[in-house]
Amino acid sequence: MFQKILVPVDGSEKSMEAVEMAATLSQIHDGEIFILSIFRHHTIMERSFSMSRSSKRLDSLDETLSGYAKEVVEAGKTLALEKGATKVRGFVRGGQIAKQILSFAKLNEVDLIVIGSQGLGDLSGYLLGGISQKVAGLAKCPVLVV
């Protein structure tokens, strides 16, 4: 039933609880887990407002955020495997969080999205409380909010 399970993660406790839930479901349904972390790119508008900052600084910030997202994905993959999942893959994307989650789910024909009810907050670029609501409302597949 749930062969492809998507778990968006941001490193928060709730997102890791979602990974644990997905691991359990993947065992029941012999499914594959996709761990996805999205970092927020700086937009052209944000770059124009920060003219005093060099482009290299902003690129460096994007690289830092991307690096953090990769670490979060690895932590999620490790946790899923520790909890008994056997097929786990990780992905990192940049952009608007809800849009990227929905796009990834559609592109990969995901059967279920398991998402944390709250994330780390605005400082990290994640608001999974609002994101989870948006994803649940717009996804074409079932969404389990943990």
Residue frames as qw, qx, qy, qz and C-alpha x, y, z in Angstrom:
[[0.000, 0.884, 0.467, 0.000, 0.00, 0.00, 0.00],
 [0.089, -0.976, 0.160, 0.121, 2.70, 2.53, 1.00],
 [0.902, 0.178, 0.073, 0.388, 5.63, 1.55, -1.20],
 [0.440, 0.395, -0.063, 0.804, 7.15, 5.04, -1.39],
 [0.416, -0.806, -0.381, 0.178, 7.18, 7.07, 1.82],
 [0.350, 0.608, -0.089, 0.708, 8.45, 10.65, 1.84],
 [0.545, -0.693, -0.340, 0.327, 9.72, 12.17, 5.09],
 [0.254, 0.789, -0.093, 0.551, 10.70, 15.86, 4.98],
 [0.714, -0.476, -0.309, 0.410, 13.21, 16.56, 7.78],
 [0.136, 0.881, -0.107, 0.440, 14.71, 19.68, 9.32],
 [0.415, 0.283, -0.652, 0.568, 16.53, 18.19, 12.31],
 [0.453, -0.403, 0.255, -0.753, 13.73, 18.94, 14.77],
 [0.312, -0.105, 0.880, -0.343, 12.47, 16.38, 17.27],
 [0.680, 0.380, 0.372, -0.504, 9.13, 16.11, 15.46],
 [0.616, 0.588, -0.410, -0.328, 10.76, 15.48, 12.09],
 [0.132, 0.382, -0.910, 0.096, 12.83, 12.69, 13.61],
 [0.507, 0.114, 0.715, -0.468, 9.65, 11.23, 15.13],
 [0.710, 0.521, -0.031, -0.472, 8.26, 11.25, 11.59],
 [0.371, 0.525, -0.757, -0.116, 11.32, 9.27, 10.45],
 [0.212, -0.150, 0.911, -0.319, 10.66, 6.68, 13.18],
 [0.647, 0.340, 0.438, -0.523, 7.00, 6.39, 12.14],
 [0.627, 0.595, -0.340, -0.370, 8.00, 6.01, 8.49],
 [0.114, 0.427, -0.896, 0.037, 10.48, 3.27, 9.43],
 [0.440, 0.082, 0.798, -0.404, 7.70, 1.33, 11.13],
 [0.676, 0.525, 0.184, -0.482, 5.37, 1.78, 8.16],
 [0.430, 0.617, -0.596, -0.282, 8.09, 0.79, 5.69],
 [0.119, -0.237, 0.955, -0.130, 8.54, -2.50, 7.54],
 [0.550, 0.304, 0.633, -0.453, 4.81, -3.24, 7.47],
 [0.654, 0.671, 0.154, -0.313, 4.44, -2.40, 3.77],
 [0.765, -0.026, 0.387, 0.514, 7.94, -3.34, 2.57],
 [0.316, 0.925, 0.190, 0.094, 8.30, 0.24, 1.40],
 [0.613, 0.207, -0.058, 0.760, 11.12, 2.59, 0.58],
 [0.246, -0.855, -0.272, 0.366, 11.73, 5.79, 2.54],
 [0.451, 0.579, 0.080, 0.674, 12.79, 9.04, 0.90],
 [0.418, -0.666, -0.268, 0.556, 14.37, 11.40, 3.45],
 [0.360, 0.662, 0.259, 0.604, 14.18, 14.97, 2.09],
 [0.344, -0.643, -0.236, 0.643, 15.68, 18.14, 3.53],
 [0.350, 0.755, 0.314, 0.457, 15.08, 21.51, 1.93],
 [0.386, -0.429, -0.155, 0.802, 17.13, 24.61, 2.54],
 [0.242, 0.895, 0.337, -0.166, 15.91, 28.04, 1.63],
 [0.569, 0.274, 0.208, 0.747, 17.86, 29.74, -1.18],
 [0.064, -0.559, -0.146, 0.814, 18.30, 33.47, -1.02],
 [0.483, 0.707, 0.509, 0.090, 16.02, 35.04, -3.59],
 [0.422, 0.433, 0.174, 0.777, 17.01, 37.77, -6.00],
 [0.259, -0.839, -0.191, -0.439, 14.88, 40.16, -3.93],
 [0.730, -0.658, -0.025, 0.181, 16.75, 39.27, -0.74],
 [0.720, 0.012, 0.143, 0.679, 20.06, 39.66, -2.54],
 [0.214, 0.647, 0.204, 0.703, 19.08, 43.12, -3.78],
 [0.451, -0.849, -0.116, -0.252, 18.19, 44.25, -0.25],
 [0.747, -0.575, 0.167, 0.288, 21.57, 43.17, 1.00],
 [0.584, 0.773, -0.099, 0.227, 23.69, 45.13, -1.48],
 [0.194, -0.846, 0.465, -0.176, 26.21, 45.82, 1.25],
 [0.757, -0.284, 0.588, 0.026, 26.94, 42.12, 1.44],
 [0.141, 0.482, -0.710, -0.494, 28.99, 40.54, -1.25],
 [0.830, 0.163, -0.304, -0.439, 27.58, 37.86, -3.50],
 [0.507, 0.284, -0.788, 0.204, 30.27, 35.51, -2.19],
 [0.191, -0.162, 0.687, -0.682, 28.95, 35.88, 1.37],
 [0.731, 0.104, 0.159, -0.655, 25.43, 34.95, 0.30],
 [0.766, 0.300, -0.542, -0.174, 26.73, 32.03, -1.75],
 [0.233, 0.288, -0.819, 0.438, 28.67, 30.93, 1.33],
 [0.474, -0.061, 0.504, -0.719, 25.48, 31.11, 3.39],
 [0.837, 0.210, -0.172, -0.475, 23.66, 28.95, 0.83],
 [0.597, 0.337, -0.720, 0.108, 26.54, 26.45, 0.98],
 [0.078, -0.224, 0.751, -0.616, 26.32, 26.39, 4.78],
 [0.673, 0.061, 0.286, -0.679, 22.56, 25.79, 4.69],
 [0.808, 0.308, -0.418, -0.280, 23.01, 23.09, 2.06],
 [0.357, 0.342, -0.810, 0.316, 25.68, 21.44, 4.21],
 [0.356, -0.113, 0.635, -0.676, 23.36, 21.46, 7.22],
 [0.800, 0.182, -0.017, -0.572, 20.57, 19.95, 5.11],
 [0.676, 0.341, -0.652, -0.042, 22.91, 17.14, 4.06],
 [0.065, 0.251, -0.814, 0.519, 23.79, 16.44, 7.71],
 [0.579, 0.018, 0.396, -0.712, 20.10, 16.32, 8.62],
 [0.822, 0.268, -0.315, -0.392, 19.40, 13.87, 5.79],
 [0.487, 0.323, -0.787, 0.197, 22.25, 11.61, 6.93],
 [0.203, -0.149, 0.712, -0.656, 20.92, 11.69, 10.51],
 [0.730, 0.138, 0.137, -0.655, 17.45, 10.79, 9.23],
 [0.751, 0.322, -0.544, -0.192, 18.79, 7.93, 7.11],
 [0.238, 0.290, -0.835, 0.403, 20.79, 6.57, 10.05],
 [0.425, -0.047, 0.560, -0.710, 17.76, 6.74, 12.35],
 [0.800, 0.211, -0.123, -0.547, 15.49, 5.02, 9.81],
 [0.654, 0.313, -0.688, 0.013, 17.98, 2.18, 9.39],
 [0.020, 0.226, -0.788, 0.573, 18.40, 1.85, 13.17],
 [0.558, 0.070, 0.420, -0.712, 14.61, 1.58, 13.49],
 [0.613, 0.099, 0.783, -0.033, 14.49, -1.30, 11.02],
 [0.603, 0.720, 0.014, -0.345, 13.93, 0.28, 7.62],
 [0.768, -0.102, 0.496, 0.392, 15.86, -1.47, 4.87],
 [0.463, 0.472, 0.415, 0.625, 15.40, 0.82, 1.86],
 [0.176, -0.878, -0.214, 0.390, 16.28, 4.43, 2.62],
 [0.547, 0.382, 0.208, 0.716, 17.47, 7.17, 0.28],
 [0.237, -0.697, -0.254, 0.627, 18.30, 10.79, 1.03],
 [0.379, 0.612, 0.374, 0.584, 17.78, 13.96, -0.95],
 [0.227, -0.547, -0.199, 0.781, 18.57, 17.66, -0.51],
 [0.284, 0.663, 0.483, 0.496, 16.76, 20.42, -2.39],
 [0.181, -0.232, -0.188, 0.937, 16.82, 24.19, -2.25],
 [0.153, -0.353, -0.483, -0.787, 13.81, 26.46, -2.53],
 [0.526, -0.313, 0.138, -0.779, 10.41, 27.06, -1.02],
 [0.221, -0.220, 0.910, -0.273, 9.82, 24.25, 1.44],
 [0.636, 0.290, 0.571, -0.430, 6.18, 23.25, 0.87],
 [0.628, 0.645, -0.197, -0.388, 6.54, 23.67, -2.89],
 [0.228, 0.535, -0.811, -0.061, 9.62, 21.45, -2.97],
 [0.389, -0.061, 0.863, -0.318, 7.96, 18.76, -0.83],
 [0.682, 0.456, 0.368, -0.438, 4.89, 18.67, -3.07],
 [0.521, 0.684, -0.415, -0.298, 6.98, 18.71, -6.25],
 [0.001, 0.425, -0.904, 0.053, 9.21, 15.89, -4.99],
 [0.530, 0.109, 0.751, -0.378, 6.17, 13.81, -3.99],
 [0.702, 0.576, 0.118, -0.402, 4.58, 14.22, -7.41],
 [0.382, 0.687, -0.587, -0.195, 7.78, 13.61, -9.37],
 [0.052, 0.333, -0.932, 0.133, 8.58, 10.43, -7.42],
 [0.652, -0.225, -0.536, -0.487, 4.98, 9.16, -7.25],
 [0.018, 0.198, -0.769, 0.607, 5.06, 9.04, -3.46],
 [0.440, -0.402, -0.767, -0.238, 2.30, 7.01, -1.76],
 [0.526, -0.761, -0.369, 0.091, 2.52, 8.69, 1.66],
 [0.242, 0.618, -0.299, 0.685, 4.11, 11.78, 3.19],
 [0.655, -0.578, -0.422, 0.244, 4.99, 11.54, 6.89],
 [0.256, 0.609, -0.102, 0.743, 5.76, 15.00, 8.27],
 [0.346, -0.243, -0.593, 0.685, 6.47, 16.53, 11.67],
 [0.077, -0.836, -0.541, -0.042, 3.86, 18.83, 13.13],
 [0.124, -0.986, 0.073, 0.088, 6.40, 21.50, 14.09],
 [0.777, 0.412, -0.165, 0.445, 9.89, 22.30, 12.91],
 [0.603, -0.147, -0.265, 0.738, 12.83, 24.27, 14.19],
 [0.064, -0.834, -0.291, 0.465, 11.30, 27.68, 13.59],
 [0.439, 0.894, 0.090, -0.015, 11.91, 30.66, 11.36],
 [0.234, -0.822, 0.462, 0.237, 15.59, 31.10, 12.17],
 [0.498, -0.208, 0.784, 0.306, 16.45, 27.91, 10.33],
 [0.285, 0.227, -0.532, -0.765, 14.10, 28.65, 7.46],
 [0.303, -0.201, -0.912, -0.190, 11.64, 25.97, 8.52],
 [0.436, -0.082, 0.365, -0.818, 8.13, 26.37, 9.86],
 [0.175, -0.046, -0.956, -0.233, 6.82, 22.82, 9.65],
 [0.220, 0.418, 0.679, -0.561, 3.74, 23.79, 11.63],
 [0.432, 0.626, 0.005, -0.650, 2.62, 25.93, 8.71],
 [0.227, 0.417, -0.773, -0.420, 4.40, 23.74, 6.20],
 [0.118, 0.090, 0.986, -0.078, 2.68, 20.56, 7.42],
 [0.391, 0.550, 0.503, -0.539, -0.71, 22.25, 7.10],
 [0.382, 0.635, -0.311, -0.595, 0.07, 23.44, 3.58],
 [0.118, 0.284, -0.917, -0.253, 1.40, 20.04, 2.50],
 [0.239, 0.244, 0.901, -0.267, -1.60, 18.21, 4.01],
 [0.414, 0.620, 0.320, -0.585, -3.97, 20.54, 2.21],
 [0.435, 0.695, -0.316, -0.478, -2.32, 20.38, -1.21],
 [0.185, -0.349, 0.901, 0.179, -0.75, 16.91, -1.49],
 [0.691, 0.169, -0.412, -0.570, -2.24, 14.43, -3.95],
 [0.627, -0.005, -0.772, 0.104, -1.37, 11.53, -1.64],
 [0.647, -0.687, -0.330, -0.029, -2.17, 10.81, 2.02],
 [0.218, 0.604, -0.427, 0.637, -0.25, 12.87, 4.60],
 [0.720, -0.503, -0.450, 0.160, 0.43, 11.67, 8.14],
 [0.026, 0.771, -0.262, 0.579, 1.30, 14.53, 10.51],
 [0.737, -0.220, -0.545, 0.333, 3.31, 13.35, 13.51]]
